[in-house]
Amino acid sequence: MPEAPERHVFVYGTLRRGGRNDINRLAPAPGYVGMGEVRGVLYHLDWYPGLTLGGEEAVTVVGEVYRITPELEAILDGIEQIVPGADSEYFKREVEIAVEGRGITCLVYEINPLHVRDRRPIGHGDWIVFHHG
């Protein structure tokens, strides 16, 4: 049976190290690759953030990149409450993330723009600094 292609995820909010949903506490354990960044806008929703990719107000959003298994991806989908259709709070995107000078295609959980329509961006791209600052 062929091995599944390696997948990576970019985490920018509660899934980051030390966050409420720290990906490092999940199983099967992810493999840390490095710090990454992408252009987008971070929003404060409640105790967690949402990221929209690109846009006129885009800033450099920082996060962590991990190697993940299909089993861990399914767990992340549950945490992010991914559901079929336009009503999902988050959408899964495949995006190239800059990691220490190289591009890695990563899964990114992007907030549904309808969920941040009336929200103000946090003004920078680091949820941990915002949340703990």
Secondary structure, DSSP 8 states (H G I E B T S, - for coil): ------EEEEE-STTSTTSTT-GGGSSS--EEEEEEEEEEEEEE-SSSEEEEES-TT-EEEEEEEEEE-HHHHHHHHHHTT--SSTT-SEEEEEEEEEETTEEEEEEEEEE-GGGSTT--B-SSS-HHHHHH-
